[in-house]
Amino acid sequence: MAVIHRTTLKPTKLELLASWLPSRPWYHGGAGDPRLARAGGFRLDDPEGEVGIEFMVVTDASGAEPAAYLVPLTYRGAPLGGAEHALVGTAEHGVLGRRWVYDGCHDPVLVAELAALIEGRAQAQAQSLTDTPDREVTRAYAGEDPVPAHFTAVDDTEEHTELSAPDGTVLRVLRTLRPAPDGSPLPEPGASGHVAGAWDLPGGTRAQGLFLVLHTPPRA
């Protein structure tokens, strides 16, 4: 169970993301610096208790229209070998000391727990409360086989990060979030699983939409 510490983080998460987001192919902000606000998200527990796992939603008001982004993050007490390309930055935690912050799509601990969430073996936790399930996060899985726990992330599209498994399974992390038109987030036909959640819009209303969509290959 992850313990939420009421303490400081320097630089803050938003300060780290303001420097990192403009380098992403799915970022659609204006010419100036991002103008970010926290809008929602959830956490997952690392069974080993070593890695912090957070799915953070931020809104950005720097472009012509406000945009919402899903940013999976992991927080580690030491560098993750071979993941230099996924490092968002480092920060000093008031209790835990130096933390290495990574784009979680490239962190095997987050990916494994995401597979468990889709299958229903893991429970989404509230972003800022200890040992409190997040009931706004919903998931579904119609497949019969276990979701792979090992994926390779490709971060070169304008809408999502694509995680591919050796068996042909594809997990799309929807980076640019869009509210479901009728409040009922459903994936496109042919999807075998999904995760949906909620976040705050700049006007103060609450939106619901898809966070992740899973496609599995046909069974032989």
N, C-alpha and C positions, 0 to 999 in steps of 0.2 A: 504494500500500500504506500503510495507516494504521500509524503507529508508536505503540506503547503506552509512554507516559512513566511512570516510577516516581517520582511526585512528589505534591504536595499539591493539593487543590482546596478552596477556602474560599468559601462554605460547601460541605459535602460534597453529593454527589448525594442521599443519603438525607435530609439536612436540607432541601434544596430541595423534594424530593417530599413531605416531611411537611407543608410549608406549602401545596403546590399540590393534592395529591390530594383533600382534602376538598371542593374546589370542583367536582369532576368528577361528572357525573350517574351514572357507573358505579361510584362509590366506595361501598362498603357497610360502612364501619367503624363503630366505636362512637361514643359521644358525646364522648369525650376525644380527645386528639391521637393520630395514627397511631403504631403501634409497628412500625416497618419493619425488615426485614432483606433483604439481597441474597440472591436465590435462584437466579439463573441469567441467561441471555441470550446474545446474540451480537452481532457487529458486521458492518457492510458497509463496503466501501471506496468513497469518492467518487473517481471517475476523475480529477477535477481536483485532488484532494489538499487541498481547502480546508475541507471540512465533515466533522466527526466524526459518524458514524452508529452508534447503539447501540440495540439492542432489549433493554431491561432488564426482568427479572422481579423483583418484590419481593413479599414476603409481609408481611401486616399482622396482628398479633395483638390489635388493639384491640377487635374485635367479639366477638360470642358464639361464632363459629367462625373459625379462621384463614382468611384469603383470600389468593389470589395474583393479582397484576395484571401485565399486560404494558404496558410504558411505552416506546414508541419515542421516542428523544431525538436531537436534533441539537445539535452544539456548533459555534458560529461565532465568528469573530474580529471580527465587526461585526454590528449589528442587521440582521435580515431585513426588508426593506421590506414593509409591509402585513400583517405577522404579529404585531402587538402583542398580539392576543387569544390567541395561542398561546405566548407567552413564559412559560416556567416560572420563570425567574429568571436572574440573572447570578452568576458565580463567578470567583474569581481562581485561575488555573492556575499552578503553580509554574514552568513552563517557557514556556508560550504566552501568559501574561498573562490579561487579562479575556476571558471566554468568555460568549457569550449562548446560553442553553440553551432549546431550543424543544421543544414537543410535535411530534414528527417527522411525525405524520399531516398536519400543515399545512405541511410543508417540501417543496418540489418536488424537492430533491436526494434526500431519503430515498425519496419516492414513486417516482421514476424507478428507483432502484436496487432497490427492492422488486419492481417489475415485472420487472426483469432477473433477480432471484433466482427468482421463480416460473417464468419461462421456462427457467431453467437457464443464463443468460448470466453470472450473478454467483455467487460462492461465499460462503457464510456463513463468517465468521471467528470464531475464539475470542475471547471477551470480554476476556481479560486477557493475551493472548500476541500478539506481533507475527508476522505472516505464518504463521499456523497455522490451517488449516481446522477448522471445528467440525463433526465428523462426526455429532453428535447432531441437527443440524438437517436435516430432510428436506423435499423439495418435490416437487410433481407438477403437471403442466399437460397437460390433454387437448385444449385448443383448437388450432385451426389458424392463427388470426390472431395477430399480436403483441399482447401485453397493453398497453393504453394506458399512457403514461407520465405523463399529466396527469389528476388527479382533484380533485374538490372534497370536502372532509371535512365531515361533519356529526356533531357530538359530543353528541347529545341522547337516547341510549338508555341503559338501565341495564345493558347487557351488552357493547356493542361500539361502535366508531366506524365509521361507514359512509362509504366513499369511493366517489363516483359519477363515472363518465366520461361525456362527451357521447354516446357510442354506446350507452349503456345498461349497460355493464359495471359491476358492483358488487364492491368489495373490502371485506370486513368484517374489521376488526382486533379480535380477541376480547380485550377488556380484562380481563374476569374469567375466569381460566383454570381449567379443570377437568381432572383426570387422565382419560385414556382408560381405561374400565373394564377392558379386556383388554390394555392396554399397546400397542395398535395404533391410533393416532389416525387416524380416517378422517372426512371431511366428510359432510354429509347428502347424500342422493341429489340429483342435478341440479347439484352443484357441478362446475366445470370445472378447478379448481386449488386448491391449499392449501399452506401451510407449517406444519410441526409442529416442536416442540422439547421440551426437557426442563428441569426445574427441581427444586430441593430442597424437599421438604415439611418443615414444622416438626419432625416426628418424626425426621428424618434420612434418610428414604427418598427415592429419586429417582422423579419422576413424568414421564410423557410425555403430551402433549396438543396439540391444535390451537392455533396462534397466529393464523392468517389463513385465510380462505376466500374464494375467487373465484367469482363467477357471471358468465357472459357471455350476451348475448342470442342467440337463435337466428339462424342465418345466413339471410339473405334468399334 
